[in-house]
Structures are given as structure tokens and as C-alpha cells.
Amino acid sequence: MDNFMTTKEAAELWNISVRQVQNHCKNGRIKGVLKVGTNYLIPKDAIKPTYTYIYVNK
């Protein structure tokens, strides 16, 4: 498992919250993620996903 990092390690590396990393994993925004039980393992060479929130004022 040397080629993988935890959600906590990814959050620290990418300067985002652990919950954001979990959401990116859940929504398939990170390539090569493995789910082990309730935990995600993220490849160390994974690229930080971009997320754009579009607000529509109605």
C-alpha cells in the first residue's frame, strides 16, 4: 500500500478538508481510488480534483 495515501494525507497535501476529499472520492472525481470498508485509498500520484460550484439566481 506504499502507492496510496489516506483521505487525511490527501487533505493535508491539497489543503482542503477531509470531508471534501471523501466527497471527491464518492463522486468519482479522483482516478484510481480504492474503497476499503468505509475508507478510501487514494493513489499518491492523483491530481487534486477541481470542483466548480455554479450558483443560479432565480
C-alpha positions as CSV (number, residue, x, y, z in Angstrom):
1,M,0.0,0.0,0.0
2,D,3.0,2.3,-0.5
3,N,1.5,3.8,-3.6
4,F,-1.6,5.1,-1.7
5,M,-2.5,7.8,0.8
6,T,-5.4,8.2,3.2
7,T,-8.0,10.9,2.9
8,K,-6.3,12.8,5.7
9,E,-3.0,12.8,3.9
10,A,-4.6,13.9,0.7
11,A,-6.5,16.7,2.5
12,E,-3.2,18.0,4.0
13,L,-1.4,17.7,0.6
14,W,-4.2,19.5,-1.3
15,N,-5.1,22.0,1.5
16,I,-8.7,21.0,1.7
17,S,-10.9,19.3,4.3
18,V,-11.0,15.5,4.8
19,R,-14.8,15.7,4.1
20,Q,-14.1,17.4,0.7
21,V,-11.7,14.6,-0.2
22,Q,-14.3,12.0,0.8
23,N,-16.9,13.7,-1.4
24,H,-14.5,13.8,-4.3
25,C,-13.9,10.1,-3.9
26,K,-17.6,9.3,-3.6
27,N,-18.4,11.3,-6.7
28,G,-15.7,9.8,-8.8
29,R,-13.6,12.9,-9.3
30,I,-10.3,11.2,-8.3
31,K,-9.0,8.4,-10.6
32,G,-7.8,5.1,-9.2
33,V,-9.4,5.4,-5.7
34,L,-9.9,2.1,-3.8
35,K,-12.6,1.8,-1.2
36,V,-11.7,-0.5,1.7
37,G,-14.6,-0.9,4.1
38,T,-15.6,2.7,4.8
39,N,-12.2,4.2,4.0
40,Y,-10.8,5.4,0.7
41,L,-7.2,4.9,-0.5
42,I,-6.1,7.5,-3.0
43,P,-3.1,7.0,-5.4
44,K,-0.1,9.1,-4.3
45,D,0.2,10.5,-7.9
46,A,-3.5,11.5,-8.0
47,I,-4.2,15.1,-9.1
48,K,-6.2,17.4,-6.9
49,P,-9.7,17.5,-8.5
50,T,-11.3,20.8,-9.4
51,Y,-14.8,21.5,-8.3
52,T,-16.8,24.3,-9.6
53,Y,-20.0,25.4,-7.9
54,I,-22.4,27.2,-10.2
55,Y,-25.0,29.3,-8.4
56,V,-28.0,30.2,-10.4
57,N,-30.1,33.1,-9.1
58,K,-33.7,32.5,-9.9
